[in-house]
Amino acid sequence: MEHLGAEELAAGLDAIRAAPAEVGSLEMLVRRPVVNGREVVEEGLLTADEGLVGDYWLARGSESTPGGAADPDRQLTVMGSRVVDLLAAGDRAAWPRAGDQLYVDLDLSIANLPAGTRLEIGSAVIEVTEPAHTGCSKFSARFGREALRFVNSPEGRGLRLRGLNARVVRPGTVRRGDAVCRLPSIPADQR
C-alpha cells in the first residue's frame, strides 16, 4: 500500500470534521484473535469482562497496570471511519490494519466526546475513557510516517484522529450498520 503525504492527509481534514456529532454508524467491527490477527465480523458481543468477545485484549494484558493485567480503560479502541478511509486511500480492506475493534462514522474529538461520554451501539453501551489512544511504530509501518505525524499532532490529538479508548458499561450485541448514539451526559458521581 502506498502511503499518503502530509498534503494529501491535510486535504482530508474537512471530510473528517464533517462526521456526525450525535448519531453516527458502526461501519466495521474487527476482532483480533491473536497479536496482529484480524477478523472482520458482522456482529459481536461486548461484555464488561472481555470487551469484544473473541478479541485478545484480556489475554494480552497491559504494561500500564500493576501485574500486567488488562487495562479496563483500554478495553476497546474506536477509530473514526473517515480517518481510516483516508489513511487507507479508500481501500476498505486495509482498515483492519489500524488494529482497532470498532470503526465508526462519528465525531470522536475530545470536544464532542470527553472522557465519561457514553455511546449506545446496538444493545451495548460503551464509555469513553481518559487514556489517549496514539499512533505507534506499528501504525507508522502500516500507514507511513506522515500518517503517524498527522494523528499524533496537537490538532490530530484534539480531533482524536487515532481514535479513542473505551470500556463496556452495558453488555450487548453490536452489528455492522448499527447506529452509534451519543447519550446525554451523566454526572461522574452517578456513573
Backbone as a chain_set.jsonl record, in Angstrom:
{"seq": "MEHLGAEELAAGLDAIRAAPAEVGSLEMLVRRPVVNGREVVEEGLLTADEGLVGDYWLARGSESTPGGAADPDRQLTVMGSRVVDLLAAGDRAAWPRAGDQLYVDLDLSIANLPAGTRLEIGSAVIEVTEPAHTGCSKFSARFGREALRFVNSPEGRGLRLRGLNARVVRPGTVRRGDAVCRLPSIPADQR", "coords": {"N": [[0.845, -1.183, 0.0], [0.594, 2.165, -0.879], [1.718, 5.009, 0.864], [0.147, 7.994, 2.057], [1.04, 11.455, 1.607], [1.879, 14.413, 3.572], [0.395, 16.658, 2.61], [-1.747, 15.459, 1.256], [-2.984, 14.149, 3.359], [-3.709, 16.306, 5.022], [-5.559, 17.5, 3.341], [-7.758, 15.91, 3.691], [-8.948, 16.634, 6.063], [-11.279, 18.293, 6.238], [-13.423, 16.611, 5.491], [-13.257, 14.735, 7.536], [-13.82, 16.32, 9.779], [-16.471, 16.79, 9.255], [-17.925, 14.663, 10.194], [-20.761, 13.105, 11.785], [-22.07, 14.441, 14.881], [-23.765, 13.521, 16.947], [-25.317, 11.192, 16.282], [-24.131, 8.476, 14.69], [-22.696, 5.809, 12.768], [-21.873, 2.306, 12.994], [-19.352, 1.21, 11.181], [-17.504, -0.817, 10.701], [-16.486, -3.83, 12.28], [-14.01, -5.368, 14.076], [-12.398, -8.187, 15.15], [-9.621, -9.189, 17.105], [-8.071, -11.958, 17.213], [-5.544, -12.97, 17.841], [-2.224, -11.645, 18.392], [-1.559, -9.251, 15.979], [-3.421, -10.492, 14.353], [-6.435, -10.341, 12.47], [-9.941, -10.224, 12.243], [-12.639, -9.59, 10.467], [-15.904, -9.045, 11.381], [-19.467, -9.458, 11.235], [-21.131, -9.142, 13.406], [-20.826, -8.763, 16.968], [-20.266, -9.589, 20.418], [-20.251, -7.518, 23.177], [-18.812, -7.343, 26.348], [-18.482, -6.552, 29.845], [-16.466, -7.937, 31.099], [-14.844, -9.137, 29.112], [-14.573, -7.327, 27.016], [-14.674, -7.05, 23.603], [-15.925, -10.02, 22.776], [-13.899, -12.775, 22.033], [-11.769, -11.319, 21.185], [-8.301, -10.526, 21.716], [-7.736, -8.792, 23.84], [-8.018, -9.165, 26.695], [-6.288, -11.351, 27.265], [-3.881, -10.321, 26.348], [-3.094, -8.326, 28.13], [-1.521, -5.523, 29.873], [1.014, -3.048, 29.898], [0.608, -0.9, 31.464], [-0.661, -1.406, 33.846], [-0.64, -2.618, 37.266], [1.062, -5.638, 37.722], [0.562, -6.353, 35.113], [-2.014, -6.852, 34.193], [-4.944, -6.788, 32.066], [-5.968, -3.586, 30.972], [-8.781, -1.98, 32.039], [-9.574, 0.522, 31.148], [-8.688, 0.628, 28.615], [-10.061, -1.157, 27.113], [-11.532, -1.332, 24.725], [-10.857, -0.124, 21.436], [-11.673, 2.6, 19.453], [-12.072, 3.855, 16.267], [-12.285, 6.556, 13.967], [-14.118, 6.193, 11.03], [-13.846, 7.796, 8.784], [-11.298, 8.781, 9.022], [-9.645, 6.454, 8.95], [-10.334, 5.581, 6.415], [-9.26, 7.591, 4.84], [-6.5, 7.268, 5.46], [-6.105, 4.721, 4.444], [-6.418, 5.179, 1.815], [-8.957, 4.899, 0.681], [-9.268, 2.174, 0.497], [-11.112, -0.137, 1.73], [-10.619, -2.733, 2.626], [-8.17, -2.492, 3.821], [-8.586, -1.239, 6.227], [-8.713, -2.795, 8.72], [-6.028, -3.102, 9.364], [-5.288, -1.005, 10.969], [-5.747, -1.786, 13.558], [-7.802, -1.509, 15.408], [-10.973, -2.132, 17.12], [-13.615, -1.175, 16.744], [-14.979, 0.688, 14.154], [-16.171, 3.718, 13.434], [-18.535, 6.051, 12.077], [-18.46, 8.932, 13.253], [-18.035, 11.946, 15.095], [-15.202, 11.946, 16.85], [-13.816, 13.696, 18.405], [-12.195, 15.299, 21.22], [-13.581, 17.488, 22.163], [-16.21, 16.874, 21.41], [-16.678, 14.319, 22.48], [-15.912, 14.005, 25.416], [-13.948, 12.36, 28.014], [-15.809, 9.954, 29.798], [-18.147, 10.237, 28.399], [-20.906, 8.487, 27.09], [-21.7, 5.968, 24.723], [-24.204, 4.514, 22.813], [-24.437, 1.511, 21.147], [-25.961, -0.67, 19.104], [-27.294, -3.043, 21.285], [-25.561, -2.525, 23.303], [-23.648, -0.442, 25.598], [-20.972, 1.764, 25.642], [-18.251, 3.455, 27.277], [-16.368, 6.367, 26.933], [-12.984, 6.58, 27.75], [-10.302, 8.004, 29.744], [-7.443, 7.582, 28.993], [-5.217, 8.468, 26.375], [-5.336, 7.497, 22.951], [-2.876, 6.742, 20.909], [-0.805, 6.936, 17.943], [1.689, 4.51, 16.998], [4.845, 2.753, 16.472], [4.051, 0.492, 14.996], [1.742, 1.445, 13.772], [2.862, 3.444, 12.182], [4.413, 1.854, 10.453], [2.387, 0.596, 9.071], [0.826, 2.64, 7.901], [2.492, 4.764, 7.291], [5.044, 7.28, 7.954], [4.232, 9.95, 7.775], [1.503, 9.728, 8.263], [1.568, 8.923, 10.928], [2.654, 11.245, 12.121], [0.57, 12.978, 11.494], [-1.728, 11.952, 12.921], [-0.769, 12.113, 15.525], [-0.209, 14.773, 15.942], [-0.74, 18.003, 17.568], [-3.289, 18.998, 16.709], [-4.334, 16.663, 15.6], [-4.478, 15.029, 17.869], [-6.387, 16.411, 19.379], [-8.609, 16.119, 17.735], [-8.808, 13.469, 17.906], [-7.744, 11.714, 15.937], [-6.42, 9.301, 15.802], [-8.131, 7.79, 17.167], [-10.029, 6.536, 20.004], [-10.011, 5.351, 23.415], [-12.08, 3.028, 25.177], [-14.529, 1.578, 27.422], [-16.669, -1.181, 28.235], [-19.879, -0.621, 29.463], [-22.465, -1.483, 29.513], [-23.387, -4.612, 28.676], [-23.843, -6.127, 25.447], [-25.053, -6.852, 22.103], [-23.483, -5.933, 19.094], [-23.713, -4.754, 15.748], [-22.525, -4.501, 12.39], [-23.409, -1.532, 10.814], [-25.133, -0.698, 12.774], [-26.62, 2.026, 14.602], [-24.684, 4.56, 16.173], [-24.965, 6.164, 19.023], [-24.604, 9.152, 20.769], [-25.016, 9.464, 24.156], [-26.945, 11.338, 26.602], [-25.117, 13.376, 28.906], [-23.875, 12.046, 31.983], [-23.592, 12.821, 35.356], [-20.425, 12.448, 37.037], [-20.562, 11.354, 39.646], [-22.785, 9.785, 39.498], [-22.363, 7.678, 37.841]], "CA": [[0.0, 0.0, 0.0], [1.341, 3.417, -0.941], [1.327, 5.894, 1.95], [-0.157, 9.365, 1.678], [1.908, 12.503, 2.1], [1.302, 15.387, 4.503], [-0.61, 17.486, 1.943], [-2.923, 14.631, 0.985], [-3.647, 13.911, 4.64], [-4.327, 17.57, 5.449], [-6.706, 17.749, 2.463], [-8.883, 15.117, 4.162], [-9.458, 17.092, 7.359], [-12.655, 18.811, 6.171], [-14.345, 15.468, 5.492], [-13.206, 14.155, 8.888], [-14.534, 17.246, 10.675], [-17.897, 16.767, 8.917], [-18.571, 13.468, 10.761], [-21.878, 13.47, 12.666], [-21.702, 14.652, 16.284], [-24.626, 12.842, 17.921], [-25.72, 9.855, 15.83], [-23.35, 8.001, 13.557], [-22.931, 4.399, 12.472], [-20.779, 1.351, 13.125], [-19.008, 0.875, 9.803], [-16.762, -2.07, 10.661], [-16.218, -4.469, 13.571], [-12.855, -6.233, 13.862], [-11.906, -8.942, 16.305], [-8.204, -9.518, 16.995], [-7.978, -13.195, 17.988], [-4.148, -13.112, 18.256], [-1.424, -10.473, 18.05], [-1.512, -8.963, 14.542], [-4.501, -11.176, 13.646], [-7.635, -9.529, 12.28], [-11.1, -10.954, 11.757], [-13.782, -8.694, 10.269], [-17.127, -9.772, 11.701], [-20.706, -8.702, 11.042], [-21.659, -8.816, 14.721], [-20.011, -9.199, 18.086], [-20.795, -9.404, 21.762], [-19.414, -6.714, 24.072], [-19.069, -7.602, 27.765], [-17.61, -5.806, 30.759], [-15.338, -8.79, 31.475], [-13.975, -9.494, 27.992], [-14.559, -6.373, 25.921], [-15.251, -7.725, 22.446], [-15.706, -11.457, 22.977], [-13.076, -13.353, 20.974], [-10.625, -10.443, 20.975], [-7.223, -10.881, 22.633], [-7.48, -7.719, 24.807], [-7.882, -9.685, 28.054], [-5.085, -12.185, 27.34], [-2.696, -9.51, 26.048], [-2.671, -7.567, 29.298], [-1.099, -4.145, 29.651], [2.182, -2.568, 30.64], [0.212, 0.259, 32.272], [-1.343, -1.821, 35.077], [0.164, -3.453, 38.152], [0.99, -7.057, 37.409], [0.35, -6.564, 33.683], [-3.395, -7.232, 33.864], [-5.593, -5.978, 31.038], [-6.404, -2.28, 31.471], [-10.195, -1.784, 31.681], [-9.758, 1.797, 30.451], [-8.238, 0.424, 27.235], [-10.74, -2.399, 26.738], [-11.896, -1.217, 23.315], [-10.387, 1.057, 20.723], [-12.661, 3.061, 18.48], [-11.442, 4.769, 15.316], [-13.181, 7.2, 13.013], [-14.061, 5.551, 9.71], [-13.379, 8.756, 7.782], [-9.842, 8.862, 9.165], [-9.016, 5.232, 8.44], [-10.556, 5.536, 4.976], [-8.247, 8.483, 4.272], [-5.184, 6.643, 5.598], [-6.084, 3.536, 3.582], [-6.663, 5.661, 0.45], [-10.227, 4.396, 0.197], [-9.255, 0.705, 0.425], [-11.787, -0.62, 2.942], [-9.973, -3.974, 3.058], [-6.978, -2.141, 4.599], [-8.965, -0.648, 7.52], [-8.348, -3.571, 9.911], [-4.602, -2.965, 9.671], [-5.118, 0.001, 12.03], [-5.68, -2.515, 14.823], [-8.902, -1.163, 16.309], [-12.105, -3.055, 17.043], [-14.827, -0.513, 16.254], [-14.747, 1.786, 13.218], [-17.456, 4.406, 13.452], [-18.679, 7.353, 11.444], [-18.888, 9.814, 14.346], [-17.015, 12.901, 15.534], [-14.558, 11.411, 18.049], [-12.981, 14.732, 19.018], [-12.291, 15.494, 22.671], [-14.652, 18.469, 22.403], [-17.513, 16.234, 21.224], [-16.81, 13.12, 23.314], [-14.938, 13.993, 26.519], [-13.943, 11.146, 28.837], [-17.059, 9.798, 30.546], [-19.264, 10.207, 27.466], [-21.364, 7.133, 26.777], [-22.203, 5.742, 23.377], [-25.011, 3.311, 22.649], [-24.237, 0.844, 19.859], [-26.785, -1.873, 19.222], [-27.838, -3.14, 22.644], [-24.456, -2.258, 24.239], [-23.228, 0.937, 25.879], [-19.566, 1.89, 25.989], [-17.916, 4.755, 27.856], [-15.074, 6.911, 26.544], [-12.098, 6.651, 28.91], [-9.299, 9.068, 29.739], [-6.152, 7.398, 28.314], [-5.141, 8.818, 24.956], [-5.009, 6.424, 22.004], [-1.953, 7.405, 19.992], [-0.129, 6.106, 16.967], [2.952, 3.921, 17.449], [5.683, 2.286, 15.369], [3.257, -0.405, 14.145], [0.857, 2.304, 12.982], [3.729, 4.07, 11.186], [4.761, 0.832, 9.458], [1.193, 0.248, 8.286], [0.252, 3.775, 7.169], [3.532, 5.728, 6.948], [5.489, 8.261, 8.968], [3.397, 11.16, 7.709], [0.247, 9.401, 8.939], [1.851, 8.958, 12.367], [2.74, 12.669, 12.497], [-0.775, 13.528, 11.307], [-2.627, 11.581, 14.016], [-0.19, 12.485, 16.818], [-0.023, 16.226, 16.033], [-1.694, 18.587, 18.522], [-4.632, 19.014, 16.12], [-4.747, 15.269, 15.471], [-4.858, 14.533, 19.201], [-7.647, 17.059, 19.741], [-9.668, 15.517, 16.931], [-8.681, 12.02, 18.134], [-7.622, 11.065, 14.638], [-6.011, 7.911, 16.006], [-9.244, 7.107, 17.814], [-10.169, 6.696, 21.449], [-10.169, 4.158, 24.249], [-13.399, 2.938, 25.811], [-14.823, 0.352, 28.169], [-18.071, -1.597, 28.144], [-20.643, -0.383, 30.699], [-23.659, -2.327, 29.415], [-23.116, -5.627, 27.658], [-24.833, -6.26, 24.393], [-24.624, -7.236, 20.76], [-23.308, -4.846, 18.127], [-23.669, -5.237, 14.367], [-22.159, -3.514, 11.376], [-24.578, -0.768, 10.397], [-25.865, -0.165, 13.933], [-26.442, 3.429, 14.958], [-23.816, 4.885, 17.303], [-25.656, 7.334, 19.571], [-24.053, 9.799, 21.955], [-26.05, 9.562, 25.188], [-26.83, 12.539, 27.442], [-24.079, 13.303, 29.95], [-24.236, 11.596, 33.324], [-22.588, 13.309, 36.307], [-19.456, 11.417, 37.451], [-20.96, 10.679, 40.889], [-23.942, 8.93, 39.243], [-21.979, 6.604, 36.924]], "C": [[0.883, 1.236, 0.0], [0.813, 4.367, 0.127], [1.108, 7.314, 1.442], [0.843, 10.335, 2.286], [1.144, 13.491, 2.973], [0.196, 16.215, 3.851], [-1.891, 16.705, 1.672], [-3.703, 14.357, 2.274], [-4.379, 15.167, 5.102], [-5.57, 17.878, 4.61], [-7.94, 16.965, 2.909], [-9.521, 15.598, 5.445], [-10.899, 17.604, 7.306], [-13.679, 17.681, 6.218], [-14.394, 14.82, 6.872], [-14.003, 15.016, 9.856], [-16.043, 17.242, 10.43], [-18.621, 15.529, 9.455], [-19.699, 13.9, 11.694], [-21.454, 13.53, 14.127], [-22.503, 13.793, 17.255], [-25.011, 11.421, 17.541], [-24.934, 9.513, 14.574], [-23.673, 6.543, 13.292], [-21.666, 3.58, 12.675], [-20.492, 0.823, 11.72], [-18.272, -0.451, 9.68], [-16.478, -2.524, 12.083], [-15.117, -5.496, 13.325], [-12.441, -6.879, 15.175], [-10.44, -9.265, 16.034], [-7.968, -10.784, 17.825], [-6.577, -13.469, 18.53], [-3.421, -11.829, 17.872], [-1.282, -10.407, 16.527], [-2.543, -9.738, 13.72], [-5.721, -10.272, 13.555], [-8.742, -10.389, 11.694], [-12.268, -9.97, 11.674], [-15.044, -9.522, 10.489], [-18.335, -8.857, 11.502], [-21.333, -8.307, 12.373], [-20.729, -9.358, 15.786], [-20.722, -8.918, 19.394], [-19.791, -8.606, 22.576], [-19.807, -7.035, 25.502], [-18.083, -6.812, 28.607], [-16.38, -6.624, 31.146], [-14.342, -8.991, 30.341], [-13.797, -8.406, 26.939], [-15.301, -6.99, 24.758], [-14.919, -9.207, 22.583], [-14.984, -12.037, 21.758], [-11.871, -12.52, 20.622], [-9.56, -10.775, 22.018], [-6.918, -9.82, 23.694], [-7.197, -8.269, 26.206], [-6.591, -10.483, 28.202], [-3.81, -11.372, 27.141], [-2.181, -8.795, 27.281], [-2.2, -6.177, 28.92], [0.129, -3.819, 30.485], [1.81, -1.448, 31.609], [-0.47, -0.119, 33.588], [-0.413, -2.649, 35.955], [-0.024, -4.928, 37.798], [0.717, -7.369, 35.953], [-1.038, -7.009, 33.285], [-3.941, -6.316, 32.773], [-6.149, -4.704, 31.658], [-7.861, -2.044, 31.065], [-10.461, -0.454, 30.978], [-9.266, 1.748, 29.005], [-8.849, -0.865, 26.667], [-11.082, -2.443, 25.255], [-11.181, -0.019, 22.718], [-11.366, 1.33, 19.593], [-11.96, 4.056, 17.565], [-12.494, 5.322, 14.37], [-13.023, 6.59, 11.626], [-13.565, 6.513, 8.634], [-11.863, 8.895, 7.829], [-9.19, 7.632, 8.548], [-9.223, 5.108, 6.934], [-9.55, 6.438, 4.251], [-6.877, 7.808, 4.3], [-5.03, 5.448, 4.659], [-6.376, 3.887, 2.121], [-7.914, 5.03, -0.161], [-10.314, 2.881, 0.089], [-9.82, 0.136, 1.724], [-11.159, -1.907, 3.487], [-8.731, -3.702, 3.91], [-7.321, -1.56, 5.972], [-8.505, -1.47, 8.712], [-6.875, -3.477, 10.296], [-4.363, -1.941, 10.776], [-5.096, -0.638, 13.411], [-6.776, -2.209, 15.817], [-10.035, -2.169, 16.155], [-13.338, -2.426, 16.411], [-14.435, 0.664, 15.362], [-16.092, 2.464, 13.014], [-17.408, 5.701, 12.657], [-19.311, 8.264, 12.484], [-17.729, 10.744, 14.672], [-16.436, 12.419, 16.861], [-13.741, 12.453, 18.807], [-13.213, 14.833, 20.528], [-13.421, 16.469, 22.995], [-16.036, 17.82, 22.311], [-17.733, 15.065, 22.185], [-15.764, 13.128, 24.433], [-15.011, 12.669, 27.28], [-15.201, 11.128, 29.688], [-18.288, 9.787, 29.663], [-19.621, 8.754, 27.157], [-21.969, 7.092, 25.382], [-22.996, 4.451, 23.357], [-24.804, 2.794, 21.229], [-24.987, -0.472, 19.946], [-27.4, -1.908, 20.607], [-26.777, -2.869, 23.71], [-24.281, -0.767, 24.47], [-21.763, 0.885, 26.265], [-19.332, 3.299, 26.519], [-16.514, 5.142, 27.422], [-14.228, 7.056, 27.808], [-10.989, 7.672, 28.683], [-8.035, 8.785, 28.932], [-6.224, 7.735, 26.831], [-4.798, 7.571, 24.14], [-4.15, 7.073, 20.934], [-1.329, 6.4, 19.032], [1.23, 5.659, 17.483], [3.745, 3.462, 16.223], [4.924, 1.327, 14.442], [2.35, 0.407, 13.221], [1.654, 2.967, 11.857], [4.092, 3.082, 10.081], [3.583, 0.53, 8.537], [0.703, 1.388, 7.393], [1.26, 4.871, 6.825], [3.847, 6.721, 8.051], [4.649, 9.522, 8.964], [2.056, 10.922, 8.401], [0.441, 9.438, 10.455], [1.948, 10.401, 12.857], [1.359, 13.319, 12.488], [-1.663, 13.213, 12.516], [-2.095, 12.015, 15.38], [0.091, 13.979, 16.963], [-0.987, 16.789, 17.074], [-3.121, 18.621, 17.978], [-5.181, 17.595, 16.014], [-5.175, 14.677, 16.8], [-6.185, 15.134, 19.644], [-8.835, 16.464, 19.007], [-9.765, 14.003, 17.155], [-8.639, 11.267, 16.804], [-7.18, 9.616, 14.766], [-7.107, 7.111, 16.698], [-9.256, 7.346, 19.306], [-10.255, 5.337, 22.124], [-11.534, 4.204, 24.913], [-13.493, 1.634, 26.603], [-16.312, 0.068, 28.051], [-18.748, -1.328, 29.48], [-21.986, -1.102, 30.685], [-23.405, -3.342, 28.306], [-24.219, -5.67, 26.614], [-24.2, -6.644, 23.076], [-24.551, -6.0, 19.877], [-23.177, -5.464, 16.745], [-23.233, -4.115, 13.444], [-23.443, -2.846, 10.891], [-25.402, -0.22, 11.544], [-25.613, 1.331, 14.092], [-25.509, 3.52, 16.157], [-24.339, 6.211, 17.846], [-24.948, 7.861, 20.804], [-25.187, 9.99, 22.953], [-25.876, 10.854, 25.977], [-25.8, 12.315, 28.546], [-24.654, 12.852, 31.276], [-23.171, 12.13, 34.284], [-21.719, 12.169, 36.828], [-19.912, 10.665, 38.699], [-22.171, 9.763, 40.692], [-23.628, 7.778, 38.278], [-21.808, 5.308, 37.64]], "O": [[1.817, 1.337, 0.796], [-0.399, 4.517, 0.283], [1.786, 7.776, 0.524], [1.42, 10.074, 3.342], [-0.079, 13.414, 3.096], [-0.839, 16.452, 4.474], [-2.991, 17.231, 1.84], [-4.933, 14.337, 2.271], [-5.534, 15.1, 5.523], [-6.531, 18.456, 5.119], [-9.059, 17.323, 2.539], [-10.527, 15.039, 5.883], [-11.665, 17.37, 8.241], [-14.691, 17.787, 6.911], [-15.46, 14.403, 7.324], [-14.774, 14.497, 10.663], [-16.811, 17.648, 11.302], [-19.813, 15.361, 9.199], [-19.606, 14.95, 12.328], [-20.589, 12.771, 14.563], [-21.974, 13.376, 18.285], [-25.029, 10.537, 18.398], [-25.057, 10.17, 13.54], [-24.786, 6.088, 13.557], [-20.549, 4.081, 12.548], [-21.292, 0.083, 11.147], [-18.4, -1.138, 8.667], [-16.258, -1.707, 12.978], [-15.259, -6.381, 12.481], [-12.172, -6.204, 16.168], [-10.055, -9.573, 14.906], [-7.693, -10.688, 19.021], [-6.431, -14.124, 19.561], [-3.948, -11.019, 17.111], [-0.927, -11.393, 15.881], [-2.532, -9.644, 12.493], [-6.0, -9.514, 14.484], [-8.518, -11.177, 10.775], [-12.82, -9.568, 12.698], [-15.23, -10.566, 9.864], [-18.225, -7.634, 11.593], [-21.988, -7.27, 12.472], [-19.951, -10.282, 15.548], [-21.653, -8.116, 19.461], [-18.619, -8.971, 22.657], [-20.989, -7.008, 25.845], [-16.998, -6.45, 28.151], [-15.348, -6.047, 31.489], [-13.133, -9.014, 30.572], [-12.953, -8.545, 26.053], [-16.447, -7.413, 24.91], [-13.753, -9.595, 22.511], [-15.39, -11.826, 20.615], [-11.026, -12.957, 19.841], [-9.893, -11.258, 23.1], [-5.913, -9.946, 24.394], [-6.22, -7.864, 26.834], [-5.869, -10.3, 29.182], [-2.769, -11.704, 27.709], [-0.97, -8.666, 27.466], [-2.436, -5.705, 27.808], [0.26, -4.259, 31.627], [2.605, -1.088, 32.478], [-0.824, 0.766, 34.368], [0.498, -3.306, 35.452], [-1.147, -5.392, 37.601], [0.646, -8.541, 35.583], [-1.239, -7.491, 32.171], [-3.453, -5.202, 32.586], [-6.734, -4.737, 32.741], [-8.154, -1.92, 29.876], [-11.469, -0.315, 30.285], [-9.414, 2.718, 28.261], [-8.236, -1.559, 25.855], [-10.935, -3.481, 24.61], [-10.93, 0.974, 23.4], [-11.817, 0.427, 18.888], [-11.325, 4.997, 18.04], [-13.462, 4.646, 14.022], [-11.908, 6.487, 11.113], [-12.928, 6.086, 7.671], [-11.22, 9.103, 6.8], [-8.286, 7.753, 7.72], [-8.356, 4.573, 6.243], [-9.053, 6.089, 3.181], [-6.174, 7.778, 3.29], [-3.942, 5.199, 4.141], [-6.559, 2.997, 1.29], [-7.942, 4.676, -1.34], [-11.329, 2.354, -0.366], [-9.091, -0.048, 2.698], [-11.174, -2.134, 4.697], [-8.284, -4.584, 4.644], [-6.427, -1.403, 6.804], [-7.948, -0.901, 9.651], [-6.519, -3.746, 11.443], [-3.337, -2.001, 11.455], [-4.492, -0.095, 14.336], [-6.683, -2.62, 16.974], [-10.069, -2.95, 15.205], [-14.032, -3.074, 15.628], [-13.657, 1.529, 15.765], [-17.032, 1.865, 12.491], [-16.372, 6.36, 12.575], [-20.534, 8.358, 12.586], [-16.566, 10.363, 14.535], [-17.113, 12.479, 17.887], [-13.043, 12.111, 19.762], [-14.283, 14.496, 21.035], [-14.133, 16.295, 23.984], [-16.938, 18.187, 23.064], [-18.851, 14.848, 22.65], [-14.824, 12.335, 24.397], [-16.008, 11.95, 27.201], [-15.612, 12.153, 30.232], [-19.363, 9.379, 30.104], [-18.744, 7.907, 26.986], [-22.64, 8.02, 24.93], [-22.523, 3.415, 23.826], [-24.967, 3.522, 20.25], [-24.667, -1.308, 20.792], [-27.968, -0.914, 21.06], [-27.066, -2.972, 24.902], [-24.702, 0.06, 23.661], [-21.354, 0.077, 27.099], [-20.107, 4.216, 26.249], [-15.581, 4.346, 27.527], [-14.695, 7.587, 28.816], [-10.774, 8.139, 27.564], [-7.574, 9.684, 28.228], [-7.157, 7.344, 26.129], [-4.057, 6.702, 24.599], [-4.646, 7.87, 20.138], [-1.327, 5.193, 19.272], [1.848, 6.339, 18.301], [3.369, 3.745, 15.085], [5.135, 1.35, 13.23], [2.21, 0.094, 12.039], [1.188, 3.046, 10.721], [4.079, 3.437, 8.903], [3.771, 0.242, 7.355], [0.229, 1.158, 6.28], [0.908, 5.823, 6.128], [3.042, 6.97, 8.949], [4.38, 10.1, 10.017], [1.53, 11.822, 9.055], [-0.423, 9.929, 11.181], [1.385, 10.741, 13.898], [1.028, 14.111, 13.371], [-2.284, 14.117, 13.075], [-2.879, 12.26, 16.297], [0.583, 14.41, 18.006], [-1.958, 16.121, 17.432], [-4.065, 18.308, 18.704], [-6.352, 17.353, 16.304], [-6.133, 13.905, 16.856], [-7.018, 14.438, 20.224], [-9.922, 16.319, 19.566], [-10.681, 13.346, 16.66], [-9.392, 10.319, 16.58], [-7.528, 8.787, 13.926], [-7.016, 5.888, 16.801], [-8.581, 8.243, 19.812], [-10.532, 4.318, 21.49], [-12.076, 5.278, 25.177], [-12.665, 0.732, 26.472], [-17.112, 0.969, 27.798], [-18.251, -1.758, 30.521], [-22.584, -1.309, 31.741], [-23.229, -2.977, 27.144], [-25.365, -5.301, 26.87], [-22.98, -6.747, 22.951], [-25.43, -5.14, 19.905], [-22.611, -6.545, 16.58], [-23.527, -2.943, 13.678], [-24.433, -3.515, 10.596], [-26.273, 0.625, 11.336], [-24.54, 1.835, 13.761], [-25.538, 2.668, 17.046], [-24.179, 7.255, 17.214], [-24.715, 7.126, 21.764], [-26.203, 10.608, 22.632], [-24.777, 11.408, 26.019], [-25.64, 11.203, 29.05], [-25.768, 13.22, 31.648], [-21.979, 11.921, 34.06], [-22.206, 11.058, 37.039], [-19.677, 9.461, 38.808], [-22.549, 9.039, 41.613], [-24.513, 6.994, 37.935], [-21.485, 4.296, 37.017]]}, "num_chains": 1, "name": "protein.A"}
